[in-house]
Amino acid sequence: MNERPTYGLSRRELEQEMRWQLRKAPRNASDLPVFIGEVIVNIIDKNNAALAEVLAAQHPDEADGIV
């Protein structure tokens, strides 16, 4: 398999985070859309934080305010 540089979270990390978030799924079906939206936003936030860390490491002189 080709080794490509990764940015942000890996697929495995994203799947693990999703499983962790889904452990507290609501019992009421009417709460499901809001819950899924929260899960998606939380995963995107976590991935954005990982992306910011990569950018800060690549450009330490410009990192002020990235992380």
MIZAGU-640900 format. One record per atom (N, C-alpha, C, O): residue number from 1; residue in three letters; atom name; x, y, z. Coordinates in steps of 0.02 Angstrom, whole numbers. Example, Ala and Ser with C-alpha at 12.3 -4.5 7.8 and 13.67 -1.06 7.14 Angstrom:
2
<1 'ALA' 'N' <660 -284 390>>
<1 'ALA' 'CA' <615 -225 390>>
<1 'ALA' 'C' <660 -165 390>>
<1 'ALA' 'O' <712 -166 423>>
<2 'SER' 'N' <642 -112 354>>
<2 'SER' 'CA' <684 -53 357>>
<2 'SER' 'C' <645 2 394>>
<2 'SER' 'O' <670 57 402>>
END
This chain:
67
<1 'MET' 'N' <42 -59 0>>
<1 'MET' 'CA' <0 0 0>>
<1 'MET' 'C' <44 62 0>>
<1 'MET' 'O' <96 63 33>>
<2 'ASN' 'N' <25 113 -36>>
<2 'ASN' 'CA' <63 175 -39>>
<2 'ASN' 'C' <57 214 27>>
<2 'ASN' 'O' <3 219 55>>
<3 'GLU' 'N' <113 240 49>>
<3 'GLU' 'CA' <113 283 107>>
<3 'GLU' 'C' <103 354 84>>
<3 'GLU' 'O' <147 383 52>>
<4 'ARG' 'N' <46 383 100>>
<4 'ARG' 'CA' <32 452 82>>
<4 'ARG' 'C' <33 493 146>>
<4 'ARG' 'O' <15 468 200>>
<5 'PRO' 'N' <53 556 140>>
<5 'PRO' 'CA' <50 597 201>>
<5 'PRO' 'C' <-23 606 222>>
<5 'PRO' 'O' <-68 614 180>>
<6 'THR' 'N' <-34 605 286>>
<6 'THR' 'CA' <-102 614 312>>
<6 'THR' 'C' <-106 681 347>>
<6 'THR' 'O' <-59 704 378>>
<7 'TYR' 'N' <-163 711 341>>
<7 'TYR' 'CA' <-177 775 373>>
<7 'TYR' 'C' <-241 766 412>>
<7 'TYR' 'O' <-288 736 387>>
<8 'GLY' 'N' <-242 792 471>>
<8 'GLY' 'CA' <-301 783 512>>
<8 'GLY' 'C' <-302 713 541>>
<8 'GLY' 'O' <-250 681 547>>
<9 'LEU' 'N' <-361 689 557>>
<9 'LEU' 'CA' <-369 622 585>>
<9 'LEU' 'C' <-370 570 529>>
<9 'LEU' 'O' <-394 584 474>>
<10 'SER' 'N' <-344 512 543>>
<10 'SER' 'CA' <-347 457 495>>
<10 'SER' 'C' <-418 429 493>>
<10 'SER' 'O' <-459 444 536>>
<11 'ARG' 'N' <-432 389 443>>
<11 'ARG' 'CA' <-498 358 438>>
<11 'ARG' 'C' <-513 317 500>>
<11 'ARG' 'O' <-568 319 527>>
<12 'ARG' 'N' <-463 280 523>>
<12 'ARG' 'CA' <-471 239 583>>
<12 'ARG' 'C' <-488 283 644>>
<12 'ARG' 'O' <-532 266 684>>
<13 'GLU' 'N' <-453 338 652>>
<13 'GLU' 'CA' <-466 384 708>>
<13 'GLU' 'C' <-536 414 702>>
<13 'GLU' 'O' <-571 421 752>>
<14 'LEU' 'N' <-557 432 641>>
<14 'LEU' 'CA' <-624 459 631>>
<14 'LEU' 'C' <-677 407 649>>
<14 'LEU' 'O' <-727 423 682>>
<15 'GLU' 'N' <-666 345 627>>
<15 'GLU' 'CA' <-714 292 643>>
<15 'GLU' 'C' <-717 278 718>>
<15 'GLU' 'O' <-771 267 746>>
<16 'GLN' 'N' <-660 279 751>>
<16 'GLN' 'CA' <-657 269 823>>
<16 'GLN' 'C' <-694 325 859>>
<16 'GLN' 'O' <-732 312 906>>
<17 'GLU' 'N' <-683 386 838>>
<17 'GLU' 'CA' <-717 443 869>>
<17 'GLU' 'C' <-792 438 858>>
<17 'GLU' 'O' <-831 453 904>>
<18 'MET' 'N' <-813 417 798>>
<18 'MET' 'CA' <-884 410 785>>
<18 'MET' 'C' <-915 357 830>>
<18 'MET' 'O' <-968 367 859>>
<19 'ARG' 'N' <-881 299 837>>
<19 'ARG' 'CA' <-907 247 882>>
<19 'ARG' 'C' <-913 273 953>>
<19 'ARG' 'O' <-962 258 988>>
<20 'TRP' 'N' <-863 312 975>>
<20 'TRP' 'CA' <-864 340 1042>>
<20 'TRP' 'C' <-924 387 1051>>
<20 'TRP' 'O' <-958 386 1102>>
<21 'GLN' 'N' <-935 429 1001>>
<21 'GLN' 'CA' <-991 477 1004>>
<21 'GLN' 'C' <-1059 441 1003>>
<21 'GLN' 'O' <-1106 461 1037>>
<22 'LEU' 'N' <-1063 387 963>>
<22 'LEU' 'CA' <-1127 352 955>>
<22 'LEU' 'C' <-1146 309 1015>>
<22 'LEU' 'O' <-1201 282 1017>>
<23 'ARG' 'N' <-1101 301 1063>>
<23 'ARG' 'CA' <-1116 259 1121>>
<23 'ARG' 'C' <-1174 286 1163>>
<23 'ARG' 'O' <-1205 249 1200>>
<24 'LYS' 'N' <-1188 350 1156>>
<24 'LYS' 'CA' <-1241 382 1195>>
<24 'LYS' 'C' <-1300 403 1152>>
<24 'LYS' 'O' <-1329 457 1161>>
<25 'ALA' 'N' <-1317 361 1104>>
<25 'ALA' 'CA' <-1373 376 1058>>
<25 'ALA' 'C' <-1438 383 1097>>
<25 'ALA' 'O' <-1450 346 1146>>
<26 'PRO' 'N' <-1481 429 1076>>
<26 'PRO' 'CA' <-1545 439 1111>>
<26 'PRO' 'C' <-1592 380 1099>>
<26 'PRO' 'O' <-1590 347 1047>>
<27 'ARG' 'N' <-1635 368 1148>>
<27 'ARG' 'CA' <-1685 315 1141>>
<27 'ARG' 'C' <-1745 339 1102>>
<27 'ARG' 'O' <-1780 299 1070>>
<28 'ASN' 'N' <-1758 403 1105>>
<28 'ASN' 'CA' <-1815 432 1071>>
<28 'ASN' 'C' <-1796 449 999>>
<28 'ASN' 'O' <-1748 487 988>>
<29 'ALA' 'N' <-1832 422 951>>
<29 'ALA' 'CA' <-1815 432 880>>
<29 'ALA' 'C' <-1820 505 859>>
<29 'ALA' 'O' <-1785 526 813>>
<30 'SER' 'N' <-1862 544 892>>
<30 'SER' 'CA' <-1868 614 873>>
<30 'SER' 'C' <-1806 655 892>>
<30 'SER' 'O' <-1796 709 864>>
<31 'ASP' 'N' <-1765 629 937>>
<31 'ASP' 'CA' <-1703 664 957>>
<31 'ASP' 'C' <-1645 645 912>>
<31 'ASP' 'O' <-1591 674 918>>
<32 'LEU' 'N' <-1654 595 869>>
<32 'LEU' 'CA' <-1599 570 828>>
<32 'LEU' 'C' <-1569 621 780>>
<32 'LEU' 'O' <-1508 625 776>>
<33 'PRO' 'N' <-1608 661 743>>
<33 'PRO' 'CA' <-1578 711 698>>
<33 'PRO' 'C' <-1531 760 734>>
<33 'PRO' 'O' <-1477 776 709>>
<34 'VAL' 'N' <-1552 784 791>>
<34 'VAL' 'CA' <-1511 831 829>>
<34 'VAL' 'C' <-1448 796 853>>
<34 'VAL' 'O' <-1393 824 850>>
<35 'PHE' 'N' <-1455 735 877>>
<35 'PHE' 'CA' <-1398 696 901>>
<35 'PHE' 'C' <-1347 684 845>>
<35 'PHE' 'O' <-1287 694 855>>
<36 'ILE' 'N' <-1370 664 786>>
<36 'ILE' 'CA' <-1325 651 730>>
<36 'ILE' 'C' <-1290 716 710>>
<36 'ILE' 'O' <-1230 715 694>>
<37 'GLY' 'N' <-1326 771 710>>
<37 'GLY' 'CA' <-1294 836 695>>
<37 'GLY' 'C' <-1239 852 744>>
<37 'GLY' 'O' <-1186 877 725>>
<38 'GLU' 'N' <-1251 840 809>>
<38 'GLU' 'CA' <-1200 853 860>>
<38 'GLU' 'C' <-1139 808 850>>
<38 'GLU' 'O' <-1082 831 857>>
<39 'VAL' 'N' <-1151 745 833>>
<39 'VAL' 'CA' <-1095 698 821>>
<39 'VAL' 'C' <-1053 723 763>>
<39 'VAL' 'O' <-991 725 767>>
<40 'ILE' 'N' <-1085 742 708>>
<40 'ILE' 'CA' <-1049 766 649>>
<40 'ILE' 'C' <-1008 828 666>>
<40 'ILE' 'O' <-949 832 647>>
<41 'VAL' 'N' <-1038 876 700>>
<41 'VAL' 'CA' <-1002 937 717>>
<41 'VAL' 'C' <-943 922 763>>
<41 'VAL' 'O' <-889 951 755>>
<42 'ASN' 'N' <-952 878 812>>
<42 'ASN' 'CA' <-898 860 858>>
<42 'ASN' 'C' <-840 828 821>>
<42 'ASN' 'O' <-782 843 835>>
<43 'ILE' 'N' <-855 783 774>>
<43 'ILE' 'CA' <-803 750 736>>
<43 'ILE' 'C' <-766 800 691>>
<43 'ILE' 'O' <-705 797 685>>
<44 'ILE' 'N' <-803 844 660>>
<44 'ILE' 'CA' <-772 896 618>>
<44 'ILE' 'C' <-727 941 660>>
<44 'ILE' 'O' <-671 958 640>>
<45 'ASP' 'N' <-750 960 719>>
<45 'ASP' 'CA' <-709 1002 764>>
<45 'ASP' 'C' <-644 967 783>>
<45 'ASP' 'O' <-591 997 783>>
<46 'LYS' 'N' <-650 902 799>>
<46 'LYS' 'CA' <-590 865 818>>
<46 'LYS' 'C' <-542 859 759>>
<46 'LYS' 'O' <-481 865 768>>
<47 'ASN' 'N' <-568 848 699>>
<47 'ASN' 'CA' <-525 844 640>>
<47 'ASN' 'C' <-493 912 625>>
<47 'ASN' 'O' <-435 915 606>>
<48 'ASN' 'N' <-531 965 633>>
<48 'ASN' 'CA' <-504 1033 621>>
<48 'ASN' 'C' <-447 1047 670>>
<48 'ASN' 'O' <-398 1079 651>>
<49 'ALA' 'N' <-454 1025 732>>
<49 'ALA' 'CA' <-400 1035 781>>
<49 'ALA' 'C' <-337 997 759>>
<49 'ALA' 'O' <-282 1022 766>>
<50 'ALA' 'N' <-347 936 734>>
<50 'ALA' 'CA' <-289 897 710>>
<50 'ALA' 'C' <-257 931 649>>
<50 'ALA' 'O' <-196 932 643>>
<51 'LEU' 'N' <-297 958 605>>
<51 'LEU' 'CA' <-271 995 547>>
<51 'LEU' 'C' <-232 1056 569>>
<51 'LEU' 'O' <-179 1071 542>>
<52 'ALA' 'N' <-257 1092 619>>
<52 'ALA' 'CA' <-223 1152 644>>
<52 'ALA' 'C' <-155 1134 674>>
<52 'ALA' 'O' <-107 1171 667>>
<53 'GLU' 'N' <-152 1076 707>>
<53 'GLU' 'CA' <-87 1055 736>>
<53 'GLU' 'C' <-36 1042 681>>
<53 'GLU' 'O' <22 1060 688>>
<54 'VAL' 'N' <-58 1011 626>>
<54 'VAL' 'CA' <-13 998 569>>
<54 'VAL' 'C' <11 1064 539>>
<54 'VAL' 'O' <70 1072 526>>
<55 'LEU' 'N' <-35 1110 529>>
<55 'LEU' 'CA' <-16 1175 501>>
<55 'LEU' 'C' <32 1212 547>>
<55 'LEU' 'O' <79 1243 524>>
<56 'ALA' 'N' <19 1210 612>>
<56 'ALA' 'CA' <63 1244 659>>
<56 'ALA' 'C' <133 1214 659>>
<56 'ALA' 'O' <182 1249 665>>
<57 'ALA' 'N' <137 1147 651>>
<57 'ALA' 'CA' <202 1114 648>>
<57 'ALA' 'C' <239 1131 584>>
<57 'ALA' 'O' <300 1137 584>>
<58 'GLN' 'N' <203 1138 529>>
<58 'GLN' 'CA' <234 1153 464>>
<58 'GLN' 'C' <256 1225 459>>
<58 'GLN' 'O' <305 1240 425>>
<59 'HIS' 'N' <221 1270 493>>
<59 'HIS' 'CA' <235 1341 488>>
<59 'HIS' 'C' <239 1371 559>>
<59 'HIS' 'O' <194 1409 579>>
<60 'PRO' 'N' <291 1354 597>>
<60 'PRO' 'CA' <294 1377 666>>
<60 'PRO' 'C' <298 1453 673>>
<60 'PRO' 'O' <276 1480 724>>
<61 'ASP' 'N' <325 1487 623>>
<61 'ASP' 'CA' <329 1560 627>>
<61 'ASP' 'C' <262 1594 617>>
<61 'ASP' 'O' <252 1652 637>>
<62 'GLU' 'N' <214 1558 586>>
<62 'GLU' 'CA' <148 1586 574>>
<62 'GLU' 'C' <95 1553 618>>
<62 'GLU' 'O' <35 1565 609>>
<63 'ALA' 'N' <116 1513 666>>
<63 'ALA' 'CA' <70 1472 705>>
<63 'ALA' 'C' <31 1511 757>>
<63 'ALA' 'O' <-16 1484 786>>
<64 'ASP' 'N' <48 1573 769>>
<64 'ASP' 'CA' <14 1611 820>>
<64 'ASP' 'C' <-60 1618 802>>
<64 'ASP' 'O' <-78 1648 751>>
<65 'GLY' 'N' <-103 1590 844>>
<65 'GLY' 'CA' <-175 1595 832>>
<65 'GLY' 'C' <-205 1537 793>>
<65 'GLY' 'O' <-266 1534 786>>
<66 'ILE' 'N' <-164 1491 767>>
<66 'ILE' 'CA' <-191 1433 730>>
<66 'ILE' 'C' <-219 1382 779>>
<66 'ILE' 'O' <-275 1358 770>>
<67 'VAL' 'N' <-181 1366 830>>
<67 'VAL' 'CA' <-202 1314 878>>
<67 'VAL' 'C' <-232 1345 939>>
<67 'VAL' 'O' <-253 1309 984>>
END
